Amino acid sequence: MALARRRPAQPGSEGDAPASRARPLAARGGRRDHGYRSVTCTTARAAVLALVLAGCESFDKPPATLEARKPPAATAPAESEPTRSAAVDQPRVAEQLSRIAAELGELQNAVAKLIASSRLQDDQLSYLRRRVEELEALNRSRQAPVPSGFAPPAPGAPPTPPPTPLASATTTPAADLYRAGVQKLQAKDLDAAILIFYDLIATYPDNPLREGAQFLVGDIFYNQRDFRGALAEFEALIAAVPRGEKVPDALLKIGLCHRDLGDAARAKRTWERVVKDYPASVAARQARVLLRN
């Protein structure tokens, strides 16, 4: 526009021409500087206004938006909760495993004791069978016929009655069998006494004398230092008559058998049972003395 307004050059001296050309250029340079400064100020104002508006917007936003702008590290504790829970549960799991291992050990010990007890009972049963066979063989040998070379009685003498055989369970009452067994025992005929008592036990298992007969058999075996045979008899007595009068004495003898067989711990437990279950019995007094010793 400045160029369009420029008028035709006036005639003049040639020295004025450069000056006349310089003035429009200076005027245009001044207008350009003014326009640049105007644009710069406008830009600065716009930038300041934008910053102010941004700050206001940040203050106007709700807290949820500000929380959302937090760094992701804030959520780290929530992700570590399973780890902390597992760390807390580790002692509890270890305790449960320890308890299970202890219970398993107790069960294994119980099974081992049952197996050992079963083997012991088998041994005792085999021993008793052999003992009965030996006693029966001895009884048959005593009832053998008289040899042919033996002199017969005189013709005028009355015939000698045959020897009275051992009492038979099929015809003799339990009391008679028990009395005959005690007589053989007092006469030191121990094998015959055992046979008679076995006869009573097998024939009259529910008779009150059965308990005394089996106790005497066990006592005979114990005095013969047959501790396993005695142990089998006393245990059979308790199993057959658990509330019998001879049970405390049988338990006391069982403890003695265990002691003599080298099992002091089992002997102690048996005597403690006597003291606990039958505190007023004579066997309990003897058991207390044995426990002190």
Phi, psi and omega in degrees: 000324177296324179291324181291328181280347185294129182276164178297148183292134178281145177297139178188195181282156181290338179288337179278346184296314180296323181293320180294330178282331182287327182295313178299325179293320179294321179297319179293322178296322179293319179294322178297318179296319179296319179294322179296315179296324179296317179295319180298316179296320181295319179296317180297317178299318181296321179295316179296318179297321179295319179296318180297316180295321179297318178297318178297321181295320180294325178285332181280345184289148179289162182300328181301323179293320178295321177296323180293334182276358178292156181294154182298343182297340181294335181272002183298319180300325180295326180287338181270002179300313178302323179295316179296320180297318179296322179294324179291325183282344184299314177298323180294318178295319179297321178295318178297318179296321178296319179294319179296319179296321179295317179296321178296320177296320178296319178296320179296320178296319179297318178296319179297321179294320178296319179296316180296319179295320179297318179295320178297318178295322177298317179297318180294321178295318178297320179296316181296322178297315178296322181295317179297318179298320179295317181293321177296321178295321178295321180295320178294323180293329179287333180266014181294149179296157180291139179300152184294336181280356182288136184290133179285162180290163180295151183298324183277347183281147176293150181296140180284129179294147180295154180297142180288119179290170177299144184305138180261139183291338184284339185238342187259131177296164182298321181297320179293320178297316181296317179297318179294321178295319178296320178299317177296323179294318179293330178277007180065017175270076190293320181297317178294321179298318180298317179299316181295318180294321176298322178299316179296316183298318183286326186272325183235066184294337181261001181283141179302331180288345180298322181297313179294323180297316181290326177297319180294323176298313178299322180293323176299313179299319181295317179294335175275005181063026172267078190291327179290317177297319178296318180299318180297319181292315182294321178292324177294324178297313181294322179293324182279325183228074186295339180248021183286165181290334182273000184298313179301317179294322178295319177296319177301316179293324177300317177299320178296321178297315179298319179298315182288338175274000176093008180255080184293326181296316179292325176298317180297315179299323180293316180292324176296325176296320178299313181296322182286314186274333183227061188297333184267003184275160175296323178298324179295320178297317178294323179295322178298319178297317180295323179293322178293327181277000000 
